[in-house]
Amino acid sequence: MITILSPAKTLDFETRFDHLPVTVPEDIEMSEKLIKKLRNVSGKKLASLMNLSKDLATLNVDRYQNWSTEFNKENSRPALMTFAGDVFRGMDNKSFTEEDLVFANQHVRLLSGLHGLLRPLDQIQPYRLEMGTSLPVGRKKNIYQFWGDRVTNRINEAMEAAGTDTLLNLASTEYSKVVDLKKINGRVITPVFKDLKNGEYKVVMTWAKLARGMMTGFMVRNRLTNVEDIIGFNEYQYSEPLSTDSEWVFTRG
């Protein structure tokens, strides 16, 4: 199976991973078009567009200006080890071995507003561009339209290379909307994580993000390639009564 995840706003560029066999994102020419557009957006407009503070807007204006098509170990880090939000904390990505990362590179993909679809060992430079940003680029009204079918096609390529007909969707709704699930060459399984709260099972967003990461870590460390094996995920309990063919519900509490 191929697992897709959302990225994180929080980035760790302090830790170095010089020993890893990194690669360059596959659609760098598309990323360059977005960067050229973003370089023409003022700090004030960027703050409004992305709901950022003045300081964060200034930081990202600088990031766009410094971004380069030349990726190296000074300006870049491997994507899976650089994202540092709740999903990646749940995954405990920093504890992955090189063997874990080689497996992840074959079976995990990261959705990205700037890069479309990233392999775990693809290098990234500091950036901020959420998939839901209403940034017009040429005739495209937003980031979803800009990427079009490119991300879906890349996922199908990854599934073919991995010899699988299953996509495990652990991405948020904002990010998974860039994927045309009807055009995926196989079945799509979306896990949903619910915690017992006030007598009923509900999705608690922070815990759900952590659970997505924990499930990914479970899959990578145990080298799972069959989607049925995720039922053995022991942080939450699979609930057959609450699940459907395409939406698998896991509960806790």
QUIBEL-V393149 format. One record per residue. PHI is phi in radians with two decimals (* if undefined). OMEGA is omega in whole degrees, -180 to 180 (999 if undefined). BURIAL is # if it has 9 or more other ideal C-beta (glycine too) atoms within 8 Angstrom, else .. Layout:
BEGIN
phi = [PHI:PHI]
omega = [OMEGA:OMEGA]
burial = [BURIAL:BURIAL]
END
This chain:
BEGIN
phi = [*:-1.94:-1.88:-1.93:-2.30:-1.43:-1.44:-2.32:-1.28:-1.39:-2.16:-2.00:-1.86:-1.42:-1.39:-1.78:-2.37:-1.11:-1.46:-1.44:-1.40:-1.35:-2.29:-1.78:-0.89:-1.25:-1.98:-1.12:-1.19:-1.24:-1.06:-1.10:-1.09:-1.14:-1.09:-1.05:-1.16:-1.16:-1.17:-1.70:-1.70:-1.20:-1.04:-1.13:-1.20:-1.11:-1.04:-1.25:-1.10:-1.91:0.98:-1.91:-1.23:-1.03:-1.14:-1.18:-1.10:-1.07:-1.01:-1.36:-1.03:-1.11:-1.06:-1.12:-1.15:-1.54:-1.10:-2.39:-1.35:-1.63:-1.62:-2.55:-1.30:-1.54:-1.74:-2.36:-2.47:-1.15:-0.94:-1.10:-1.60:-1.72:-1.15:-2.38:-1.47:-1.02:-1.01:-1.37:-1.21:-1.11:-1.22:0.99:-1.06:-1.19:-1.63:-1.07:-1.44:-1.09:-1.15:-1.03:-1.22:-1.11:-1.13:-1.03:-1.11:-1.55:-2.16:-2.17:-2.33:-1.97:-1.32:-2.64:-1.07:-1.46:-1.91:1.41:-2.34:-1.99:-1.43:-0.96:-1.68:-1.15:-1.35:-2.28:-1.82:-0.99:-2.78:-2.51:-2.82:-1.34:-1.08:-1.47:-1.18:-1.49:-1.82:-1.28:-2.29:1.09:-1.53:-1.52:-1.38:-2.76:-1.18:-1.03:-1.15:-1.03:-1.39:0.93:-1.58:-1.02:-1.16:-1.01:-1.11:-1.13:-1.13:-1.06:-1.11:-1.13:-1.13:-1.12:-1.11:-1.47:1.18:-2.24:-2.06:-2.23:-1.94:-1.70:-1.64:-1.87:-1.54:-1.24:-1.07:-0.97:-1.49:-1.18:-1.13:-1.34:-1.72:-1.48:-1.08:-1.24:-1.75:-1.27:-1.44:2.67:-1.58:-2.08:-1.96:-1.99:-1.24:-2.18:-1.91:-2.20:-1.95:-1.29:-2.47:0.94:1.48:-2.50:-1.47:-2.36:-1.40:-1.84:-0.97:-1.06:-1.19:-1.13:-1.11:-1.04:-1.15:-1.04:-1.17:-1.09:-1.14:-1.10:-1.06:-1.06:-1.13:-1.20:-1.19:-1.75:0.97:-1.37:-2.11:-1.84:-1.09:-1.06:-1.25:-1.24:-1.09:-1.39:-1.00:-1.70:-1.40:-2.29:-1.81:-1.13:-1.98:-1.12:-1.08:-1.56:-1.66:-2.10:-1.06:-1.90:-2.13:-1.72:-1.70:-2.09:-2.09:-2.53:1.84]
omega = [172:179:176:-179:169:175:177:175:-179:-177:176:177:178:-178:-180:179:-173:-176:-174:180:-172:178:178:178:-172:-175:-175:179:176:178:-179:177:179:179:179:177:-177:179:179:179:-179:178:-179:-180:179:179:179:-177:-174:-179:-178:170:179:-179:179:177:178:178:-176:171:178:179:-180:-180:-177:-177:-175:174:176:-180:177:-175:176:-175:-172:175:177:-169:-174:-178:-175:177:-170:179:-176:-180:-175:173:177:179:-173:-174:-177:-180:178:172:177:178:175:-176:176:177:180:-178:178:-168:-179:175:-178:176:-176:176:-177:-172:-179:179:-178:165:-177:-177:172:177:172:173:-179:179:169:176:-179:-176:-177:-178:-180:-179:177:178:-175:180:-179:-174:-176:-177:178:-180:180:-178:176:180:-175:-178:178:180:179:178:178:177:179:178:179:-180:-180:-180:-177:175:-177:174:176:-175:176:179:175:179:180:-176:-177:177:179:179:175:-173:179:-179:176:-178:-180:-179:180:177:178:175:176:-176:-178:177:179:-178:-179:174:177:-178:-179:173:175:-163:-179:180:179:177:177:-178:177:178:-180:179:178:177:177:-179:-177:-175:179:176:-178:177:177:-173:-180:-177:179:176:178:177:-169:177:176:-179:177:-180:179:-179:-178:-173:172:-180:-175:-180:-178:-176:176:-176:177:178:999]
burial = [#:#:#:#:#:#:#:#:.:.:#:#:.:.:.:.:#:.:.:#:.:#:.:.:#:#:#:#:.:#:#:#:#:#:#:.:#:#:.:.:#:.:#:.:.:#:#:.:#:#:.:#:.:.:.:#:#:#:.:#:#:.:#:#:.:#:.:.:.:.:#:.:.:.:.:#:#:#:#:#:#:#:#:#:#:#:#:#:#:#:#:#:#:.:.:#:.:.:.:#:#:.:#:#:#:.:#:#:#:#:#:#:#:#:#:#:#:#:#:#:#:#:#:#:#:.:#:#:#:#:#:.:#:.:#:.:#:.:.:#:.:#:#:#:.:#:#:.:.:#:#:#:.:#:#:#:.:#:#:.:.:#:.:#:.:#:#:#:#:#:#:.:.:#:#:#:.:#:#:.:#:.:.:#:.:#:#:#:#:#:#:#:#:#:#:#:#:.:.:.:#:.:.:#:.:.:#:#:#:#:#:#:#:#:#:#:#:#:#:#:.:.:.:#:.:.:.:.:#:#:.:.:#:.:.:#:.:#:#:.:.:.:#:.:.:.:#:#:#:#:#:#:.]
END
